[in-house]
Amino acid sequence: IRMSADKNIISCYPNPADDYIIIGNTLDNLNHVYCEILNLSGQVVIRKKLSNAKEWVNISNLKSGLYILSIEGGDTSVLPIKFSKL
C-alpha cells in the first residue's frame, strides 16, 4: 500500500458544496477503490465505488456541516479531505 499526502492525487470540489461534490483522482488502479463520506462522528454516510478519473457524488440529502472524504482500497491510501456541505 502506498500512502500519499500528495494533494494532486485526489481533489474534491466545489468546497463548500451544495448538491454534489466532484472527486477527481489520478490513481493508477481503481480496482476496489471506494470513496467514503463520513460525518464528524465518524459514521459513514455515503460510500461509492470509484470507477472514473472524475466522479460526481450527490450530497443533497446530507445536513449542512463539515464532512470528511476518505479514499480506501486499491494500492493507495490517501489522507482524508475535509469539505463543507451548505
N, CA, C and O atoms as a DFTB+ gen file, in Angstrom:
344 C
 N C O
     1  1       0.852      -1.178       0.000
     2  2       0.000       0.000       0.000
     3  2       0.889       1.229       0.000
     4  3       1.801       1.353       0.818
     5  1       0.619       2.116      -0.907
     6  2       1.353       3.371      -0.977
     7  2       0.537       4.431      -0.251
     8  3      -0.612       4.683      -0.613
     9  1       1.113       5.049       0.761
    10  2       0.432       6.112       1.487
    11  2       0.837       7.425       0.856
    12  3       2.021       7.663       0.615
    13  1      -0.120       8.268       0.592
    14  2       0.207       9.509      -0.080
    15  2      -0.447      10.694       0.601
    16  3      -1.613      10.641       0.991
    17  1       0.317      11.760       0.738
    18  2      -0.220      13.032       1.208
    19  2      -0.269      14.019       0.052
    20  3      -0.578      15.194       0.251
    21  1       0.027      13.559      -1.135
    22  2       0.056      14.413      -2.318
    23  2      -1.358      14.868      -2.652
    24  3      -2.216      14.054      -2.990
    25  1      -1.594      16.172      -2.554
    26  2      -2.933      16.704      -2.805
    27  2      -3.317      16.597      -4.274
    28  3      -4.486      16.789      -4.606
    29  1      -2.387      16.301      -5.158
    30  2      -2.702      16.180      -6.572
    31  2      -3.308      14.826      -6.924
    32  3      -3.853      14.677      -8.017
    33  1      -3.234      13.843      -6.046
    34  2      -3.789      12.527      -6.331
    35  2      -5.311      12.562      -6.252
    36  3      -5.986      11.979      -7.102
    37  1      -5.857      13.234      -5.248
    38  2      -7.306      13.332      -5.064
    39  2      -7.684      14.801      -4.923
    40  3      -7.028      15.558      -4.207
    41  1      -8.744      15.191      -5.611
    42  2      -9.292      16.532      -5.423
    43  2     -10.781      16.411      -5.146
    44  3     -11.436      15.472      -5.599
    45  1     -11.299      17.362      -4.407
    46  2     -12.717      17.380      -4.046
    47  2     -13.206      18.815      -4.216
    48  3     -12.727      19.724      -3.537
    49  1     -14.149      19.014      -5.109
    50  2     -14.653      20.365      -5.347
    51  2     -16.096      20.286      -5.830
    52  3     -16.504      19.222      -6.295
    53  1     -16.876      21.331      -5.749
    54  2     -16.558      22.604      -5.079
    55  2     -16.537      22.421      -3.562
    56  3     -17.115      21.471      -3.034
    57  1     -15.890      23.307      -2.896
    58  2     -15.823      23.270      -1.442
    59  2     -15.860      24.705      -0.929
    60  3     -14.883      25.439      -1.080
    61  1     -16.969      25.114      -0.328
    62  2     -18.120      24.338       0.116
    63  2     -19.007      23.893      -1.046
    64  3     -18.949      24.446      -2.144
    65  1     -19.824      22.885      -0.776
    66  2     -20.676      22.290      -1.808
    67  2     -22.131      22.305      -1.351
    68  3     -22.423      22.402      -0.159
    69  1     -23.039      22.206      -2.327
    70  2     -24.458      22.229      -2.012
    71  2     -25.125      20.896      -2.352
    72  3     -25.545      20.165      -1.455
    73  1     -25.223      20.578      -3.645
    74  2     -25.937      19.372      -4.072
    75  2     -25.025      18.204      -4.429
    76  3     -25.453      17.051      -4.381
    77  1     -23.784      18.482      -4.785
    78  2     -22.875      17.427      -5.225
    79  2     -21.437      17.861      -4.985
    80  3     -21.142      19.049      -4.851
    81  1     -20.557      16.881      -4.934
    82  2     -19.119      17.134      -4.999
    83  2     -18.579      16.340      -6.180
    84  3     -19.149      15.326      -6.584
    85  1     -17.495      16.812      -6.709
    86  2     -16.788      16.094      -7.758
    87  2     -15.479      15.611      -7.152
    88  3     -14.713      16.393      -6.588
    89  1     -15.236      14.319      -7.276
    90  2     -13.990      13.733      -6.791
    91  2     -13.138      13.431      -8.008
    92  3     -13.477      12.573      -8.823
    93  1     -12.037      14.140      -8.121
    94  2     -11.090      13.889      -9.198
    95  2      -9.929      13.089      -8.653
    96  3      -9.531      13.269      -7.502
    97  1      -9.383      12.206      -9.471
    98  2      -8.248      11.421      -8.993
    99  2      -7.314      11.088     -10.141
   100  3      -7.712      11.044     -11.305
   101  1      -6.072      10.856      -9.784
   102  2      -5.054      10.430     -10.744
   103  2      -4.479       9.082     -10.328
   104  3      -3.312       8.784     -10.586
   105  1      -5.310       8.275      -9.683
   106  2      -4.858       6.949      -9.249
   107  2      -4.640       6.051     -10.456
   108  3      -5.406       6.094     -11.418
   109  1      -3.604       5.246     -10.401
   110  2      -3.279       4.332     -11.497
   111  2      -4.236       3.151     -11.569
   112  3      -4.549       2.668     -12.657
   113  1      -4.696       2.691     -10.426
   114  2      -5.504       1.478     -10.370
   115  2      -6.761       1.744      -9.550
   116  3      -6.673       1.992      -8.348
   117  1      -7.924       1.696     -10.184
   118  2      -9.181       1.954      -9.476
   119  2      -9.907       0.678      -9.063
   120  3     -11.054       0.736      -8.619
   121  1      -9.252      -0.474      -9.204
   122  2      -9.875      -1.723      -8.760
   123  2     -10.089      -1.688      -7.254
   124  3      -9.149      -1.466      -6.491
   125  1     -11.316      -1.905      -6.836
   126  2     -11.665      -1.986      -5.417
   127  2     -11.364      -0.691      -4.664
   128  3     -11.015      -0.732      -3.484
   129  1     -11.494       0.452      -5.330
   130  2     -11.280       1.742      -4.679
   131  2     -12.642       2.378      -4.408
   132  3     -13.477       2.487      -5.306
   133  1     -12.851       2.790      -3.176
   134  2     -14.116       3.377      -2.751
   135  2     -13.873       4.728      -2.103
   136  3     -12.847       4.948      -1.461
   137  1     -14.830       5.629      -2.280
   138  2     -14.822       6.856      -1.501
   139  2     -15.864       6.695      -0.408
   140  3     -16.936       6.130      -0.623
   141  1     -15.532       7.191       0.741
   142  2     -16.469       7.212       1.856
   143  2     -16.567       8.641       2.356
   144  3     -15.560       9.329       2.517
   145  1     -17.791       9.075       2.598
   146  2     -18.017      10.373       3.212
   147  2     -18.498      10.104       4.627
   148  3     -19.485       9.403       4.850
   149  1     -17.773      10.679       5.577
   150  2     -18.069      10.466       6.988
   151  2     -18.496      11.776       7.633
   152  3     -18.002      12.846       7.277
   153  1     -19.416      11.682       8.584
   154  2     -19.734      12.862       9.374
   155  2     -18.663      13.004      10.453
   156  3     -17.771      12.162      10.559
   157  1     -18.748      14.061      11.248
   158  2     -17.703      14.294      12.246
   159  2     -17.760      13.319      13.415
   160  3     -16.861      13.306      14.255
   161  1     -18.808      12.505      13.476
   162  2     -18.876      11.433      14.480
   163  2     -18.203      10.162      13.985
   164  3     -18.114       9.176      14.716
   165  1     -17.728      10.185      12.736
   166  2     -17.057       9.023      12.168
   167  2     -17.975       8.036      11.482
   168  3     -17.522       6.977      11.048
   169  1     -19.260       8.358      11.372
   170  2     -20.211       7.466      10.707
   171  2     -20.133       7.653       9.198
   172  3     -20.098       8.781       8.705
   173  1     -20.107       6.539       8.468
   174  2     -20.114       6.598       7.010
   175  2     -21.530       6.940       6.566
   176  3     -22.477       6.212       6.860
   177  1     -21.665       8.065       5.848
   178  2     -22.988       8.487       5.382
   179  2     -23.171       8.224       3.890
   180  3     -24.300       8.121       3.410
   181  1     -22.066       8.117       3.158
   182  2     -22.102       7.767       1.732
   183  2     -20.887       6.907       1.436
   184  3     -19.786       7.190       1.909
   185  1     -21.089       5.855       0.653
   186  2     -19.978       5.007       0.180
   187  2     -20.219       4.755      -1.295
   188  3     -21.315       4.358      -1.691
   189  1     -19.197       4.984      -2.114
   190  2     -19.340       4.835      -3.562
   191  2     -18.051       4.284      -4.151
   192  3     -16.955       4.703      -3.779
   193  1     -18.195       3.343      -5.070
   194  2     -17.033       2.802      -5.780
   195  2     -16.569       3.815      -6.812
   196  3     -17.379       4.368      -7.557
   197  1     -15.271       4.056      -6.855
   198  2     -14.706       4.941      -7.870
   199  2     -14.395       4.124      -9.109
   200  3     -13.739       3.086      -9.027
   201  1     -14.860       4.584     -10.244
   202  2     -14.583       3.859     -11.481
   203  2     -14.078       4.774     -12.585
   204  3     -13.724       4.301     -13.665
   205  1     -14.040       6.075     -12.331
   206  2     -13.578       7.038     -13.329
   207  2     -12.633       8.040     -12.683
   208  3     -12.570       8.153     -11.459
   209  1     -11.905       8.758     -13.515
   210  2     -10.987       9.780     -13.020
   211  2     -11.737      10.956     -12.409
   212  3     -11.165      11.731     -11.642
   213  1     -13.018      11.089     -12.748
   214  2     -13.846      12.155     -12.191
   215  2     -15.207      11.572     -11.836
   216  3     -15.925      11.093     -12.714
   217  1     -15.562      11.608     -10.569
   218  2     -16.836      11.055     -10.089
   219  2     -17.681      12.159      -9.465
   220  3     -17.178      12.957      -8.674
   221  1     -18.954      12.207      -9.815
   222  2     -19.914      13.117      -9.194
   223  2     -20.610      12.346      -8.077
   224  3     -21.071      11.223      -8.284
   225  1     -20.684      12.949      -6.899
   226  2     -21.338      12.315      -5.761
   227  2     -22.446      13.247      -5.265
   228  3     -22.193      14.399      -4.914
   229  1     -23.662      12.735      -5.241
   230  2     -24.815      13.507      -4.787
   231  2     -24.786      13.599      -3.264
   232  3     -24.821      12.582      -2.571
   233  1     -24.724      14.822      -2.754
   234  2     -24.725      15.032      -1.301
   235  2     -25.942      15.852      -0.867
   236  3     -25.978      16.361       0.253
   237  1     -26.927      15.981      -1.740
   238  2     -28.079      16.842      -1.450
   239  2     -28.867      16.379      -0.224
   240  3     -29.540      17.193       0.409
   241  1     -28.801      15.104       0.121
   242  2     -29.541      14.592       1.280
   243  2     -28.808      14.780       2.604
   244  3     -29.370      14.523       3.668
   245  1     -27.546      15.233       2.540
   246  2     -26.785      15.429       3.773
   247  2     -27.180      16.740       4.441
   248  3     -27.548      17.701       3.767
   249  1     -27.100      16.773       5.769
   250  2     -27.340      18.002       6.519
   251  2     -26.153      18.936       6.331
   252  3     -25.044      18.488       6.038
   253  1     -26.386      20.228       6.500
   254  2     -25.301      21.206       6.434
   255  2     -24.272      20.905       7.515
   256  3     -24.622      20.506       8.625
   257  1     -22.994      21.100       7.177
   258  2     -21.942      20.877       8.158
   259  2     -20.655      20.415       7.509
   260  3     -20.513      20.439       6.286
   261  1     -19.720      19.995       8.344
   262  2     -18.425      19.509       7.879
   263  2     -18.464      17.998       7.703
   264  3     -19.093      17.280       8.480
   265  1     -17.773      17.528       6.657
   266  2     -17.684      16.102       6.361
   267  2     -16.249      15.764       5.988
   268  3     -15.447      16.645       5.678
   269  1     -15.944      14.493       6.023
   270  2     -14.608      14.006       5.685
   271  2     -14.730      13.030       4.528
   272  3     -15.512      12.081       4.583
   273  1     -13.954      13.271       3.483
   274  2     -13.881      12.372       2.335
   275  2     -12.671      11.473       2.525
   276  3     -11.550      11.955       2.686
   277  1     -12.898      10.181       2.506
   278  2     -11.840       9.193       2.677
   279  2     -11.827       8.281       1.455
   280  3     -12.882       7.867       0.974
   281  1     -10.649       7.973       0.960
   282  2     -10.487       7.062      -0.173
   283  2      -9.810       5.807       0.350
   284  3      -8.753       5.879       0.977
   285  1     -10.419       4.658       0.093
   286  2      -9.905       3.388       0.609
   287  2      -9.845       2.347      -0.493
   288  3     -10.626       2.382      -1.444
   289  1      -8.904       1.419      -0.352
   290  2      -8.811       0.290      -1.264
   291  2      -7.723       0.466      -2.294
   292  3      -6.966       1.437      -2.270
   293  1      -7.658      -0.494      -3.203
   294  2      -6.621      -0.453      -4.228
   295  2      -5.248      -0.563      -3.603
   296  3      -5.075      -1.227      -2.581
   297  1      -4.276       0.083      -4.213
   298  2      -2.909       0.018      -3.699
   299  2      -2.460       1.347      -3.103
   300  3      -1.270       1.540      -2.850
   301  1      -3.395       2.263      -2.877
   302  2      -3.057       3.578      -2.353
   303  2      -4.012       3.961      -1.237
   304  3      -5.218       3.727      -1.327
   305  1      -3.469       4.544      -0.196
   306  2      -4.291       5.129       0.851
   307  2      -4.006       6.623       0.864
   308  3      -2.854       7.043       0.976
   309  1      -5.052       7.414       0.749
   310  2      -4.909       8.858       0.623
   311  2      -5.379       9.518       1.910
   312  3      -6.369       9.093       2.507
   313  1      -4.674      10.550       2.333
   314  2      -5.087      11.262       3.534
   315  2      -6.471      11.865       3.328
   316  3      -6.781      12.325       2.229
   317  1      -7.307      11.873       4.359
   318  2      -8.682      12.378       4.232
   319  2      -8.726      13.861       3.868
   320  3      -7.801      14.619       4.161
   321  1      -9.820      14.254       3.227
   322  2     -10.057      15.639       2.833
   323  2     -11.332      16.107       3.523
   324  3     -12.347      15.411       3.490
   325  1     -11.289      17.284       4.149
   326  2     -12.485      17.856       4.758
   327  2     -13.195      18.740       3.742
   328  3     -12.556      19.426       2.944
   329  1     -14.531      18.713       3.780
   330  2     -15.305      19.638       2.955
   331  2     -16.556      20.051       3.705
   332  3     -16.986      19.384       4.646
   333  1     -17.133      21.165       3.274
   334  2     -18.332      21.709       3.907
   335  2     -19.537      21.512       3.014
   336  3     -19.473      21.733       1.805
   337  1     -20.637      21.096       3.618
   338  2     -21.924      20.996       2.924
   339  2     -22.737      22.210       3.342
   340  3     -22.931      22.451       4.533
   341  1     -23.212      22.974       2.367
   342  2     -24.018      24.169       2.662
   343  2     -25.426      23.805       3.060
   344  3     -26.236      24.688       3.341
